């Protein structure tokens, strides 16, 4: 079932406000807190996702699949390179 546009818009207001509160200066701040906000939102909507890490094991983005997606049809939410 597809949510009405108003409900979809409302569903992103709180996480957007939360993202604004998180330090997120590229190359300075840890990406973990920002990714956590996104992960919470995705989890609440049962959208499959997993963190992406750099060579040092630091989190740098999320790999997100929409319902029904199969590889390679996935979306990557990545932080800017440091």
C-alpha positions, 0 to 999 in steps of 0.5 A: 500500500502506498502512503499518501503524499502528506504522510510520506512528507511527514515521515521525513521531517523528524529525521531531517531535523535530527540530521541537522542536529548531527555534526556532519562536516566532511573530513572532520566529523565521524559519519556514524551518528548521521548514518545512525539516523538514516539507519533508524528511519530505514529500519522503521520502514523495513528497508534492507540496508547495510553500512559501507566501510572504507579500507580502515573499517570506518563507516562511509555510507549505506547500501540501500535496497528498495523492496523488490530490488535485486542486485545490481539495482541498489542505491548507495548513500555515501559520504563525500570522500575525505 
